[in-house]
Structure formats: structure tokens, C-alpha cells
Amino acid sequence: MRVILSVDPIKFPLTGIGRYTYELGKGLQREALDSLKFLHGYRLTSELPQPRDENPMAGAPAWKRFAQRNRLAVAVFRQANSWLKARALKGSEDHVFHGPNYYLPPFGGRSVVTVHDLSHYVWTQGHPPERVRYMQAEMELSLKRATAIITVTEYMRQEVAKYFGWPLSRIFAVHLASGPEFAPRSQGELAAALRALDLEPGGYCLFTGTVEPRKNLSTLLSAYGRLPAATRLRWPLVVAGYRGWKSEALHKSLQAAQSQGWLKYLGFVPQHILPLLMAGARLFAYPSHYEGFGLPVLEAMASGVPVVCSNASTLPEVAGGAAAMHAPDDEDALLALLAAGLEDEVWRSEARAAGLKQARQFSWTKCARETLAVYRAVSEA
């Protein structure tokens, strides 16, 4: 079995797709492959890149930031990027090429693309217009080039098949996982890291994710603000996530809540701190409108933290009944679940046990081996 994995998603900030790519790369390295190469930019390498905790675009010249939003510049980049990647892959047609982030360049061999969600088709209000145009154009090309599609949930497998008219026999659902670093921790393990963030173990409710409309943080802020003041001040809401698109109003709300003492905004949290922050939470809240998987929910359950999340898209499949769920826009239901999640010790104990059991059904080793099975099916077809 000869494989090339594109590793461009392993970059700052390391979102769910970046983590998936990194963990898949590590998992494939442990398998007995005849050849494993990584396409990093425009070159093939045997080295898996490491995640970064700093932003390479910080201090970037204004022209570079402008070019990312300019339609003509984006079109030129698309053409050049596709040509350069195709040139790097030339001569490797005996490999199966895997694009783990929607995108496939021209390639003479067999190829697999991972489609994480269809938000740039069915939830376009959650993205900048230029991103929607770019993603739709690339997706259409990728689906023409793909031998098979991987989705990260069965829900998304069915949605992709229905939306694009693809046969289910060419679409494979392969679940993501939480890493071993997401696990229950003792207070002693947590104390120093949380003290540096001015937090205490079990002393806060947590939300992690990019601050953007699709994550529905506005409903969470509104519901949390309606909890009794004593509850909010005893267990403040902690928000950890990179600043996303169309988040100006959200950040004003975050600042207002922070000034009132019941919220703490941490911004982007480095990868070595995130598992400790997760394990130290009393409750994890994730009211997202739409997900391709919902990795933070699984990471919270693996950490022994009770979860309150929406019942949208893929989250019921991932949570498997171990989380308390609400309709994304039902603020009253979310308010009631937050109160119970913070104060009801019986439910908290049951949710913690159910979450740990559910999380054990997922692993990155399983993800890598099921992905490898897709490669084999593609190469033998």
C-alpha cells in the first residue's frame, strides 16, 4: 500500500481539521505501509509537520491580507496552487492520494477526499462570501477528481450522497477521535496550569471553538447571562477559541460579560494547555448550529466532563445519548440544562460515566485503520 497524505491543514490555529490531519498522519506512520509520503505545500516529504502555537500571519503585510479577500487574487492563487501541487505529485501515480480537507489537485492516480461538512453549501451565512465561493469551486473540482469520499460521520455521509447524488458505495464514514491527552485529571495535575489562567479545577463552565456565528455562542452568552448571579459568579463561563469571521458583536458581548465578572475570554489556547483546561471544567457547553463532527464534545466526554450541547446535525451521533441536548435556538431549554449541569450532582455523575463510556468507542488508531481500509478498497477497485 502506497499513500500520499496532504498535510496543509496542520497549521495555526490547529482547528478540528488540522488535528484530524495530524492524528491521521501519526496513525498511518504506525501502520505497515510500503510507502507513506506527505504533501506539504508543493513538495513531498517523509516528515510529518508539527502543529504550531504561533500565528505565522501575525505582522503580515497589508497587501497579503488584502490579497486573501480579493476575488482576482484568489482566482490566480487557485490556479497556481493547483498547478504546483499537481507538479509535485507527478510521477507518484502508483500511490493513493488523500486530501483530508475538501481539496484534491489534479492527479493521475487514485484519490480520496475528506468532506467534513457542507456548511459552505447549506449554512453559507456562517462564512465570508469569498470563502463560500472558493470552497464551492474547489469542492466541485475535487468531486470530479475523487475516486472515493470520506466523511467523518454517517450523518454527513448521507448528506453528501443526497446533496451531490453520489452513490453511497463510494462514500465511507470514518469517525474522528479524541487523543489520549484528553482524559480525567487529578486536581494536582491541573492546579499549576489553571492557576496560570486564574482558574480553579471544577470552577468554571467551558466553551471551546472558533468565535464565529456557526458556533452559536450568542445563544450561550444570552442563556448564561440569565442564570442566577450567584451561579454565574461561582462558576463563570470560560471561552477559549481563535477569533473568527463576523465576530465583532460577539466580542463586545464577551467584553461586557467579562466586565461583570461572570466570563473569562482566553482567546487561542496552546495545544499543550487545552487538555488541562478541558479536564478542569465543571461543565462543557457546545450549542453549535451545524457540525461535521463536533470534536470538542468528544474531547470533553473523554476528559470526564459532563456535556450540554445542541441536537444539531452530527452531534447526536457523536454524543450518543451521553450529553444533555437542546435545539440550537431554544435558549430556555439551554438555560435549564446549564443550571442542571452545574448544580445537579446526580445528573453530573451519570453524565460523566456515560460520556467516558461513549468516548471509549472512538480512537485515532481506529480512524487510521478504517481510513487505510478505504485506501485499499480504492486501490483494488
Residue, then its C-alpha position, 0 to 999 in steps of 0.5 A: m500500500r502506497v499513500i500520499l497524505s496532504v498535510d496543509p491543514i496542520k497549521f495555526p490555529l490547529t482547528g478540528i481539521g488540522r488535528y484530524t490531519y495530524e492524528l491521521g498522519k501519526g496513525l498511518q506512520r504506525e501502520a505497515l505501509d510500503s510507502l507513506k509520503f506527505l504533501h506539504g505545500y508543493r513538495l513531498t516529504s517523509e516528515l510529518p509537520q508539527p502543529r504550531d502555537e504561533n500565528p505565522m500571519a501575525g505582522a503580515p503585510a497589508w497587501k497579503r491580507f488584502a490579497q486573501r479577500n480579493r476575488l482576482a487574487v484568489a482566482v490566480f492563487r487557485q490556479a497556481n496552487s493547483w498547478l504546483k501541487a499537481r507538479a509535485l505529485k507527478g510521477s507518484e501515480d502508483h500511490v493513493f492520494h488523500g486530501p483530508n480537507y475538501y481539496l484534491p489537485p489534479f492527479g493521475g492516480r487514485s484519490v480520496v477526499t475528506v468532506h467534513d461538512l457542507s456548511h459552505y453549501v447549506w449554512t453559507q451565512g456562517h462564512p465570508p462570501e469569498r470563502v463560500r465561493y472558493m470552497q464551492a469551486e474547489m469542492e466541485l473540482s475535487l468531486k470530479r477528481a475523487t475516486a472515493i469520499i470520506t466523511v467523518t460521520e454517517y450523518m454527513r455521509q448521507e448528506v453528501a450522497k443526497y446533496f451531490g447524488w453520489p452513490l453511497s458505495r463510494i462514500f465511507a464514514v470514518h469517525l474522528a477521535s479524541g487523543p489520549e491527552f484528553a482524559p480525567r485529571s487529578q486536581g494536582e495535575l491541573a492546579a499549576a496550569l489553571r492557576a496560570l489562567d486564574l482558574e480553579p479545577g471544577g470552577y468554571c463552565l467551558f466553551t471551546g471553538t472558533v468565535e464565529p456565528r456557526k458556533n452559536l455562542s450568542t445563544l450561550l452568552s444570552a442563556y448564561g447571562r440569565l442564570p442566577a448571579a450567584t451561579r454565574l459568579r461561582w462558576p463563570l463561563v470560560v471561552a477559549g477559541y481563535r477569533g473568527w469571521k463576523s465576530e465583532a458583536l460577539h466580542k463586545s458581548l464577551q467584553a461586557a460579560q467579562s466586565q461583570g465578572w461572570l466570563k473569562y475570554l482566553g482567546f487561542v489556547p496552546q495545544h499543550i494547555l487545552p487538555l488541562l483546561m478541558a479536564g478542569a471544567r465543571l461543565f462543557a457547553y457546545p450549542s453549535h448550529y451545524e457540525g461535521f463532527g463536533l470534536p470538542v464534545l468528544e474531547a470533553m466526554a473523554s476528559g470526564v466532563p459532563v456535556v450540554c450541547s445542541n441536537a444539531s446535525t452530527l452531534p447526536e451521533v457523536a454524543g450518543g445519548a451521553a450529553a444533555m441536548h437542546a435545539p440550537d435556538d431554544e435558549d430556555a431549554l439551554l438555560a435549564l440544562l446549564a443550571a442542571g449541569l452545574e448544580d445537579e450532582v446526580w445528573r453530573s455523575e451519570a453524565r460523566a460515566a456515560g460520556l467516558k463510556q461513549a468516548r471509549q468507542f472512538s480512537w485515532t488508531k481506529c480512524a487510521r485503520e478504517t481510513l487505510a481500509v478505504y485506501r485499499a478498497v480504492s486501490e483494488a477497485 
